[in-house]
């Protein structure tokens, strides 16, 4: 039985849901049939290497849905969780996630599920799964189609967050949320946080996102949500933002900053720096990039792009700038107002000598800047390049 508050909020969600949701209902029914056929199996939910609230919350949502169909799952990621709000989200909600490392036993899984990504930001896990011929079963995402995976079920919608899609699954009663169940309160709270962060506090939300929020509001623990969102930036994040400000080049209302080598633990500072640069007057697009050097993997150039200009498509922009790897996979991609890219450095990885790292960074920065400026249609500042 639903309490009065739940009934009222659910009715409100139904009242504002004026769109024809036949596609969402069809996808929900399709997913239900697929999960019914998987009873007794064990799946791995793959989220991006450096998971954000949308990825974490939808991983949790898929786990709760899977449990209802007798499917056991583990949530797996290959990088680090470093943003204070992400750490708080995981700890306060007690979300059990596992970090993939070479040698991790993937053979225990019968299939793989991808939420809030399509494999392009979870490369090491994808390759390991392919080596073991573990099938790609499900993809649920809100980014542009990447064509890297071939799952049996795919649900990609142009909404503000993957959390919106999972809220729709609950609205369509793939499973029924109940306020009397603690795990349902936890998942609704997590999804609301994922929805809020991926739509920049609902500033970039579309009607489907607001409808999802209205539905989830009946189950959210507002005190817990406030605690998650009240985390402060770390000192190291502030230093990286300061470095981005100091090193930025502004061209044609673009702000572009290379910030050098960044610890894995501080990887989440890169998109935060891009968000900050975008707030500068007369800037409509910000791009921040640096080198991540995991101890157990090759170095990677990682970057984030943010834009407030509706005529710029980050997905198209980054794919055009950085192209594909030899296997045909794009190095970058994105959604309506944001994007990211990851470029493996390969055999030039490694080396702790400062002079060697500085020399490599100068090369990487020059190449990345040149590609971006070519796309914009302006020439680099040759004098500045010589001095750096």
C-alpha positions as CSV (number, residue, x, y, z in Angstrom):
1,X,0.0,0.0,0.0
2,X,1.3,3.5,-0.9
3,X,1.0,6.2,1.7
4,X,-0.9,9.5,1.0
5,X,2.2,11.4,0.2
6,X,3.3,8.8,-2.3
7,X,-0.1,8.7,-3.9
8,X,-0.2,12.5,-4.2
9,X,3.3,12.8,-5.7
10,X,2.7,9.9,-8.1
11,X,-0.5,11.5,-9.3
12,X,1.4,14.8,-9.8
13,X,3.9,12.9,-11.9
14,X,1.2,11.4,-14.0
15,X,-0.6,14.7,-14.4
16,X,2.5,16.5,-15.8
17,X,3.3,13.5,-18.0
18,X,1.7,14.8,-21.2
19,X,4.0,13.1,-23.7
20,X,3.3,9.9,-25.4
21,X,5.4,7.5,-23.5
22,X,4.8,4.5,-25.7
23,X,8.5,4.2,-26.5
24,X,9.4,4.1,-22.8
25,X,6.7,1.6,-22.1
26,X,7.8,-0.6,-25.0
27,X,11.5,-0.5,-23.8
28,X,10.4,-1.3,-20.2
29,X,8.4,-4.3,-21.4
30,X,11.3,-5.5,-23.5
31,X,13.7,-5.2,-20.6
32,X,11.3,-7.1,-18.4
33,X,11.2,-10.0,-20.8
34,X,15.0,-10.1,-21.1
35,X,15.6,-10.1,-17.4
36,X,13.0,-12.8,-16.9
37,X,15.0,-15.0,-19.2
38,X,18.2,-14.4,-17.2
39,X,17.0,-15.6,-13.8
40,X,19.8,-17.3,-11.9
41,X,22.5,-15.6,-13.9
42,X,25.3,-13.3,-12.6
43,X,25.9,-10.1,-14.5
44,X,28.5,-7.3,-14.3
45,X,27.4,-3.7,-14.5
46,X,30.1,-1.7,-16.2
47,X,30.2,2.0,-15.4
48,X,32.8,4.5,-16.7
49,X,36.3,4.5,-15.4
50,X,35.8,7.6,-13.3
51,X,32.1,7.3,-12.4
52,X,29.9,10.4,-11.8
53,X,26.7,10.5,-9.8
54,X,24.6,9.5,-12.9
55,X,26.7,6.4,-13.5
56,X,26.8,5.4,-9.8
57,X,23.0,6.0,-9.3
58,X,22.0,4.1,-12.4
59,X,24.3,1.2,-11.5
60,X,22.6,1.0,-8.2
61,X,19.1,1.2,-9.9
62,X,20.0,-1.6,-12.3
63,X,21.2,-3.8,-9.4
64,X,17.9,-3.3,-7.5
65,X,15.9,-4.1,-10.6
66,X,18.1,-7.2,-11.3
67,X,17.6,-8.4,-7.8
68,X,13.8,-8.4,-8.3
69,X,14.3,-10.8,-11.3
70,X,16.7,-13.2,-9.5
71,X,19.8,-11.9,-11.3
72,X,22.9,-11.2,-9.2
73,X,25.1,-8.3,-10.2
74,X,28.4,-6.6,-9.4
75,X,29.0,-2.9,-10.2
76,X,32.5,-2.5,-11.7
77,X,34.7,0.4,-12.7
78,X,38.4,0.7,-13.7
79,X,39.5,4.1,-12.4
80,X,39.0,6.1,-9.2
81,X,36.2,7.9,-7.4
82,X,37.6,11.2,-6.3
83,X,34.9,13.9,-6.4
84,X,33.8,14.6,-2.8
85,X,30.1,14.4,-3.7
86,X,30.7,11.0,-5.4
87,X,32.6,9.7,-2.4
88,X,29.8,10.9,-0.1
89,X,27.2,9.3,-2.4
90,X,28.9,5.9,-2.2
91,X,29.6,6.0,1.5
92,X,26.3,7.5,2.8
93,X,24.2,5.2,0.6
94,X,26.4,2.2,1.2
95,X,26.7,1.4,-2.5
96,X,28.9,-1.6,-3.0
97,X,31.1,-1.2,-6.1
98,X,34.2,-3.1,-7.2
99,X,37.3,-1.7,-8.8
100,X,38.6,-3.6,-11.8
101,X,42.3,-4.4,-12.0
102,X,44.2,-6.6,-14.4
103,X,43.6,-10.2,-13.2
104,X,40.1,-9.5,-11.9
105,X,38.0,-12.6,-12.3
106,X,35.5,-11.7,-15.0
107,X,34.7,-15.3,-15.9
108,X,32.2,-15.5,-13.1
109,X,29.8,-13.4,-15.1
110,X,27.4,-14.6,-17.8
111,X,26.8,-11.2,-19.4
112,X,27.7,-7.5,-19.2
113,X,25.5,-4.5,-18.7
114,X,26.5,-0.9,-19.5
115,X,24.8,2.0,-17.9
116,X,25.6,5.7,-18.6
117,X,28.3,4.7,-21.1
118,X,28.7,2.6,-24.2
119,X,32.2,1.2,-23.5
120,X,34.2,4.1,-24.8
121,X,34.9,5.3,-21.2
122,X,35.4,1.8,-19.8
123,X,38.0,0.6,-22.3
124,X,40.1,-1.8,-20.1
125,X,37.0,-3.7,-18.9
126,X,35.5,-3.9,-22.4
127,X,38.7,-5.4,-23.8
128,X,38.9,-7.9,-20.9
129,X,35.3,-8.9,-21.4
130,X,35.8,-9.4,-25.2
131,X,38.9,-11.6,-24.5
132,X,36.6,-13.9,-22.4
133,X,33.7,-13.7,-25.0
134,X,31.4,-12.5,-22.3
135,X,28.3,-11.2,-24.2
136,X,27.2,-7.5,-24.1
137,X,23.6,-7.8,-22.9
138,X,22.3,-4.4,-22.1
139,X,23.1,-0.7,-22.8
140,X,21.2,2.1,-21.1
141,X,22.6,5.6,-21.8
142,X,21.8,9.2,-22.7
143,X,24.9,10.0,-24.7
144,X,25.1,9.9,-28.5
145,X,25.3,6.5,-30.1
146,X,28.9,5.3,-30.1
147,X,28.6,2.0,-32.0
148,X,31.2,0.2,-29.9
149,X,29.0,-2.4,-28.3
150,X,26.4,-4.9,-29.8
151,X,24.0,-5.6,-27.0
152,X,20.8,-7.6,-27.1
153,X,18.9,-4.7,-25.5
154,X,19.7,-1.0,-26.0
155,X,17.9,2.1,-24.7
156,X,19.5,5.4,-25.6
157,X,17.4,8.5,-25.2
158,X,18.1,12.2,-25.7
159,X,17.4,13.2,-22.1
160,X,19.5,15.0,-19.5
161,X,20.6,12.0,-17.6
162,X,20.5,8.2,-17.6
163,X,18.8,8.5,-14.2
164,X,15.8,9.9,-16.1
165,X,15.5,6.6,-18.0
166,X,15.7,4.5,-14.9
167,X,13.2,6.7,-13.2
168,X,10.9,6.0,-16.1
169,X,11.5,2.2,-15.6
170,X,10.2,2.6,-12.1
171,X,7.3,4.8,-13.2
172,X,6.3,2.1,-15.6
173,X,6.6,-0.3,-12.7
174,X,9.3,-2.6,-14.0
175,X,9.5,-2.9,-10.3
176,X,7.3,-0.8,-7.9
177,X,9.0,1.6,-5.6
178,X,7.8,1.5,-2.0
179,X,8.6,4.0,0.7
180,X,8.6,1.3,3.3
181,X,11.8,-0.2,1.7
182,X,15.0,1.4,2.6
183,X,16.8,0.4,-0.6
184,X,14.0,2.1,-2.6
185,X,14.5,5.3,-0.7
186,X,18.3,5.0,-1.3
187,X,18.0,4.4,-5.1
188,X,15.5,7.3,-5.5
189,X,17.8,9.6,-3.6
190,X,20.8,8.5,-5.7
191,X,18.8,8.9,-9.0
192,X,17.7,12.4,-8.0
193,X,21.3,13.4,-7.3
194,X,22.4,11.9,-10.6
195,X,19.6,13.7,-12.4
196,X,20.4,17.0,-10.7
197,X,24.2,16.9,-11.4
198,X,23.9,15.8,-15.1
199,X,21.4,18.6,-15.8
200,X,23.5,21.2,-14.0
201,X,20.9,21.7,-11.2
202,X,18.0,21.3,-13.7
203,X,19.2,24.3,-15.7
204,X,19.6,22.1,-18.8
205,X,16.8,19.7,-18.0
206,X,14.1,18.9,-20.6
207,X,10.5,18.0,-19.8
208,X,11.3,14.3,-19.3
209,X,13.9,15.1,-16.7
210,X,11.4,17.3,-14.7
211,X,8.9,14.5,-15.0
212,X,11.4,12.0,-13.6
213,X,12.2,14.4,-10.7
214,X,8.5,14.8,-9.9
215,X,8.1,11.1,-9.7
216,X,11.2,10.4,-7.7
217,X,10.4,13.2,-5.2
218,X,7.8,10.9,-3.5
219,X,10.6,8.6,-2.4
220,X,13.7,10.9,-1.9
221,X,15.3,11.3,1.5
222,X,15.8,15.1,1.3
223,X,18.1,15.3,4.4
224,X,20.4,12.6,3.0
225,X,20.4,14.3,-0.5
226,X,21.3,17.6,1.2
227,X,24.2,15.9,3.0
228,X,25.5,14.4,-0.2
229,X,25.5,17.8,-2.1
230,X,27.0,19.8,0.7
231,X,30.6,18.5,0.2
232,X,33.4,21.0,-0.4
233,X,36.0,21.0,-3.1
234,X,39.3,19.5,-2.0
235,X,42.5,21.6,-1.8
236,X,44.0,19.7,-4.8
237,X,40.9,20.4,-6.9
238,X,41.3,24.1,-6.2
239,X,44.9,23.9,-7.2
240,X,44.0,22.3,-10.5
241,X,41.3,24.9,-11.2
242,X,43.9,27.5,-10.4
243,X,46.3,25.9,-12.9
244,X,43.6,25.8,-15.6
245,X,43.0,29.6,-15.0
246,X,46.7,30.3,-15.2
247,X,47.4,28.3,-18.3
248,X,44.2,28.9,-20.3
249,X,44.3,30.3,-23.9
250,X,41.3,32.2,-25.1
251,X,40.5,32.1,-28.8
252,X,37.2,33.1,-30.4
253,X,35.3,32.8,-27.1
254,X,36.8,29.4,-26.4
255,X,38.9,28.9,-23.2
256,X,41.4,26.0,-23.6
257,X,43.7,24.8,-20.8
258,X,46.3,22.1,-20.5
259,X,47.1,21.3,-16.9
260,X,49.9,18.8,-17.2
261,X,50.1,15.6,-15.2
262,X,47.2,14.8,-12.8
263,X,46.9,12.1,-10.2
264,X,44.3,9.4,-10.8
265,X,42.7,10.5,-7.5
266,X,42.2,14.0,-8.9
267,X,40.8,13.1,-12.3
268,X,37.4,14.5,-11.4
269,X,39.0,17.9,-11.1
270,X,39.3,18.2,-14.9
271,X,35.5,18.5,-15.6
272,X,35.2,20.8,-12.5
273,X,37.9,23.0,-14.0
274,X,36.1,23.1,-17.4
275,X,32.8,24.0,-15.6
276,X,34.7,26.9,-13.8
277,X,36.3,28.2,-17.0
278,X,32.9,28.4,-18.7
279,X,31.7,30.9,-16.1
280,X,34.2,33.5,-17.4
281,X,32.7,36.5,-19.2
282,X,32.5,36.2,-23.0
283,X,33.4,32.5,-23.0
284,X,30.9,30.0,-24.5
285,X,33.1,26.9,-24.6
286,X,35.7,25.5,-22.3
287,X,38.1,22.6,-22.8
288,X,40.5,21.3,-20.1
289,X,42.9,18.4,-20.5
290,X,45.7,16.7,-18.7
291,X,47.6,13.4,-18.5
292,X,46.5,10.7,-16.1
293,X,49.2,8.3,-15.1
294,X,47.7,5.2,-13.4
295,X,50.3,3.0,-11.7
296,X,49.0,-0.2,-13.3
297,X,48.0,1.1,-16.8
298,X,49.4,3.2,-19.6
299,X,49.2,7.0,-19.4
300,X,46.1,8.6,-20.9
301,X,45.3,12.1,-22.1
302,X,42.0,13.0,-20.5
303,X,39.9,16.1,-21.3
304,X,36.5,17.6,-20.7
305,X,34.5,20.0,-22.8
306,X,31.6,22.3,-21.7
307,X,29.6,24.7,-23.9
308,X,26.7,27.1,-23.5
309,X,26.4,27.6,-27.2
310,X,23.5,25.7,-28.8
311,X,25.1,25.6,-32.2
312,X,28.1,23.5,-30.9
313,X,27.5,19.8,-30.5
314,X,30.3,18.4,-28.2
315,X,29.9,14.9,-29.5
316,X,30.4,16.0,-33.1
317,X,33.1,18.5,-32.2
318,X,35.3,16.0,-30.3
319,X,34.8,13.2,-32.8
320,X,35.9,15.6,-35.5
321,X,38.9,16.9,-33.6
322,X,40.4,13.6,-32.4
323,X,39.0,11.1,-34.8
324,X,39.3,7.3,-34.2
325,X,41.8,4.8,-33.1
326,X,43.1,2.0,-35.5
327,X,40.1,-0.2,-34.6
328,X,37.6,2.6,-35.6
329,X,36.6,3.7,-32.1
330,X,36.3,7.4,-31.4
331,X,38.6,9.0,-28.8
332,X,35.9,11.5,-27.8
333,X,32.2,12.0,-27.6
334,X,29.5,13.6,-25.6
335,X,26.0,14.9,-25.2
336,X,24.1,18.2,-25.6
337,X,26.3,20.5,-23.6
338,X,29.2,18.4,-22.4
339,X,31.8,15.9,-23.7
340,X,35.0,14.2,-22.9
341,X,37.9,12.5,-24.6
342,X,40.5,9.9,-23.6
343,X,43.6,9.2,-25.7
344,X,46.0,6.4,-24.7
345,X,49.6,7.5,-25.0
346,X,51.0,4.1,-25.7
347,X,54.7,3.3,-25.7
348,X,55.7,6.8,-24.5
349,X,54.0,6.1,-21.2
350,X,56.1,5.9,-18.1
351,X,59.3,7.6,-16.8
352,X,59.5,9.5,-13.6
353,X,62.3,11.8,-14.7
354,X,60.9,15.4,-14.5
355,X,62.7,16.7,-17.6
356,X,61.4,13.7,-19.6
357,X,57.8,14.2,-18.4
358,X,58.0,17.9,-19.1
359,X,59.3,17.2,-22.6
360,X,56.4,14.8,-23.2
361,X,53.9,17.2,-21.8
362,X,55.0,20.0,-24.1
363,X,54.6,17.6,-27.1
364,X,51.1,16.4,-26.0
365,X,49.9,19.9,-25.2
366,X,51.1,21.3,-28.5
367,X,49.4,18.5,-30.5
368,X,46.1,18.8,-28.6
369,X,46.0,22.6,-28.8
370,X,46.8,22.4,-32.5
371,X,43.9,20.0,-33.3
372,X,41.4,22.1,-31.3
373,X,42.5,25.4,-32.9
374,X,42.4,23.9,-36.3
375,X,38.8,22.9,-35.6
376,X,38.0,26.4,-34.4
377,X,39.7,27.9,-37.4
378,X,42.4,30.0,-35.7
379,X,46.2,29.9,-35.6
380,X,48.1,29.2,-32.4
381,X,50.1,31.9,-30.7
382,X,53.5,31.0,-32.0
383,X,55.4,33.2,-29.6
384,X,53.6,31.7,-26.6
385,X,54.2,28.2,-27.8
386,X,57.9,28.9,-28.0
387,X,58.0,30.2,-24.5
388,X,56.1,27.3,-22.9
